[in-house]
């Protein structure tokens, strides 16, 4: 299988430009240590006639304010992200896509492993009829989506939800009260994020859609867009 990272590193010995590029760009890995790609729409999309992740990195390097680039080996496509401050990321199960970060601009870029995993706003009920089985914690001053995600990762759950600005829930199964609108309470730890509402959960998958396992690196039997149980792969949504 084509391995863009290995070729990129090996090319240091083959191309006089490569050492400079290699010092400028780094390969992005997510919280599980897996290579992931940006899931957002690129500002500039290129397709090459041959496989060259090095050429993709060079295009980004020569583009003003290019913070990073995806290189997709199968389609020989190069996606440039320009003037971005935030990018959602997604694990590529085929291991053919790589996100290269421009280290010179990395301080101004936030990479979000969970933004792309949003499932929607779902109705909840008061105790003892909660939609989510586990209340992980309350955080009246510093709740963020990523903080709740990390807690539910460590507890080995499939789905997490934030509610009313400061509460984090985890579960494997959800949705018995249906979807809703009104998840517009700002998170106490990130005023540019929404953390549910009054008896409303902003719901996310711990793994990317179509993925499961403790490291979220196995493909769900139900397909690439489904949500399956993180521990056994059975269909949830």
C-alpha positions in Angstrom: 0.0 0.0 0.0 1.2 3.5 -0.8 2.5 5.1 2.4 2.8 8.9 2.0 4.6 9.5 5.2 7.4 7.0 4.4 7.8 8.3 0.9 7.9 11.9 2.3 10.6 11.0 4.7 12.5 8.9 2.2 12.4 11.7 -0.3 14.8 13.7 2.0 17.6 11.7 0.5 16.3 12.1 -3.1 15.5 15.8 -3.4 17.4 18.8 -2.3 14.2 20.7 -1.5 12.9 17.9 0.8 14.9 18.6 4.0 13.5 22.2 4.0 10.0 21.0 3.6 10.4 18.3 6.1 11.5 20.8 8.7 8.4 23.0 8.0 5.7 20.3 7.9 4.7 17.7 10.4 2.3 14.8 10.1 -0.9 15.2 12.2 -2.0 12.4 14.5 -5.1 12.4 16.6 -5.7 11.7 20.3 -5.4 7.9 19.6 -2.0 8.4 17.8 -3.6 7.7 14.4 -3.0 9.7 11.3 -6.1 11.8 10.5 -7.1 14.2 7.7 -8.9 17.6 7.8 -12.6 17.0 7.2 -13.4 20.6 6.2 -13.8 21.8 2.6 -10.5 22.9 1.3 -9.8 26.5 0.0 -7.8 25.1 -2.9 -8.2 21.6 -4.5 -5.5 20.1 -6.8 -5.2 16.8 -8.6 -1.8 15.5 -9.7 -0.9 13.2 -12.6 1.2 11.0 -10.2 1.5 10.3 -6.5 3.5 13.0 -4.8 2.8 14.1 -1.2 6.0 16.1 -1.4 4.6 18.1 -4.3 1.4 18.7 -2.2 3.5 20.0 0.7 5.5 22.2 -1.7 2.3 23.7 -3.0 1.2 24.6 0.5 4.6 26.0 1.3 4.4 28.3 -1.7 0.8 29.4 -0.9 0.5 32.4 1.4 -1.1 31.6 4.8 -1.5 27.9 3.9 -1.7 26.3 7.4 -1.8 22.7 6.2 -2.6 20.3 3.4 -4.3 16.9 3.0 -2.7 14.5 0.5 -5.0 11.6 -0.7 -2.9 8.9 -2.3 -5.7 7.0 -4.0 -7.0 10.0 -5.9 -3.7 11.8 -6.1 -5.5 14.9 -4.7 -4.0 17.7 -2.7 -6.2 19.9 -0.5 -4.8 23.2 0.7 -6.3 25.0 3.8 -5.6 28.8 3.7 -6.2 31.4 6.5 -7.9 28.7 8.7 -7.8 29.0 12.5 -9.8 25.8 13.1 -10.1 22.5 11.2 -12.2 19.4 12.0 -10.3 16.2 11.6 -11.3 12.6 10.7 -9.4 9.3 10.8 -8.9 7.7 7.4 -9.4 3.9 7.8 -7.7 3.1 4.5 -4.6 5.0 5.8 -4.2 6.7 2.4 -4.8 10.3 3.6 -2.4 12.4 5.5 -2.7 15.9 6.9 0.5 17.9 6.9 0.6 20.9 9.3 2.7 23.9 8.5 4.7 24.2 11.7 5.4 27.9 11.1 1.7 28.6 11.4 0.8 25.9 13.8 0.3 28.3 16.8 -2.6 29.9 15.0 -4.4 26.6 14.1 -6.7 24.6 16.3 -7.4 21.0 15.2 -10.6 19.5 16.5 -10.9 15.7 16.5 -14.6 15.8 17.5 -16.2 18.6 15.5 -16.9 16.2 12.6 -18.5 13.7 14.9 -21.6 15.8 15.7 -24.8 13.8 15.5 -27.3 16.5 16.4 -29.4 18.0 19.2 -31.4 15.4 21.2 -34.2 15.7 23.8 -33.5 14.6 27.4 -35.7 14.1 30.5 -35.1 14.8 34.2 -33.9 12.0 36.5 -34.6 9.1 36.7 -35.4 9.1 33.0 -32.2 10.4 31.5 -31.5 9.5 27.9 -27.8 9.0 28.7 -26.8 6.3 31.2 -23.8 8.0 32.8 -23.3 11.5 34.1 -19.5 12.0 33.8 -19.2 15.4 35.5 -20.4 19.0 35.9 -18.0 21.8 35.1 -19.4 25.2 35.9 -16.4 27.1 34.7 -14.5 25.1 32.0 -16.5 22.6 30.1 -15.6 22.1 26.4 -16.7 19.6 23.9 -13.2 18.1 23.8 -13.1 17.8 27.6 -16.3 15.8 27.7 -15.1 13.7 24.7 -11.8 12.8 26.6 -13.8 11.8 29.7 -16.0 9.4 27.7 -13.0 8.0 25.8 -11.4 7.0 29.1 -14.7 5.4 30.3 -14.9 3.4 27.0 -18.3 4.7 25.9 -19.6 5.1 22.4 -21.4 8.5 22.5 -21.1 11.6 24.6 -23.4 14.6 25.1 -23.0 18.1 26.6 -26.0 19.7 28.3 -26.9 23.2 29.6 -23.4 24.6 29.2 -21.7 22.6 31.9 -22.7 18.9 32.1 -21.1 16.0 30.4 -22.8 12.6 29.8 -21.6 9.3 28.3 -23.6 6.3 26.9 -23.7 3.6 24.4 -27.3 4.0 23.4 -29.3 7.3 23.0 -32.2 9.0 21.2 -35.3 7.5 22.8 -36.9 11.0 23.1 -35.9 12.0 19.5 -34.1 14.9 18.0 -34.9 18.5 18.8 -33.6 22.1 18.3 -32.4 24.6 20.8 -28.9 23.3 21.7 -27.6 26.9 21.9 -26.2 27.1 25.4 -22.6 28.2 25.2 -20.0 25.9 26.8 -18.6 27.3 30.1 -15.1 26.7 28.9 -15.4 27.7 25.2 -17.8 30.5 24.3 -17.5 29.7 20.6 -18.9 26.2 21.2 -22.5 25.1 22.1 -23.1 22.6 24.9 -26.7 21.5 24.6 -29.6 23.4 26.3 -32.2 22.9 29.0 -32.9 19.1 28.9 -31.2 19.1 25.5 -28.0 17.2 24.6 -25.5 18.2 22.0 -24.6 14.6 20.9 -21.3 13.4 19.4 -19.7 10.0 18.7 -16.5 9.2 20.5 -15.1 7.5 17.4 -15.6 8.8 13.8 -18.7 7.6 12.1 -18.2 4.1 10.8 -15.4 3.4 13.3 -15.2 1.5 16.6 -12.8 -0.1 19.1 -10.8 1.3 22.0 -8.5 3.2 19.6 -11.4 3.9 17.2 -9.4 2.3 14.4 -11.8 -0.6 13.3 -14.4 -0.3 10.6 -18.1 -0.8 11.7 -19.7 -3.8 9.9 -22.7 -1.6 9.2 -20.8 0.8 6.9 -18.8 4.0 6.8 -21.7 6.4 7.9 -23.3 4.4 10.7 -22.7 4.6 14.5 -21.8 1.3 16.1 -21.1 0.2 19.6 -17.5 1.1 20.5 -16.8 -2.3 22.2 -18.5 -4.9 20.0 -19.4 -3.1 16.7 -23.2 -3.7 16.8 -25.4 -1.1 15.1 -26.6 1.9 17.2 -27.6 4.4 14.5 
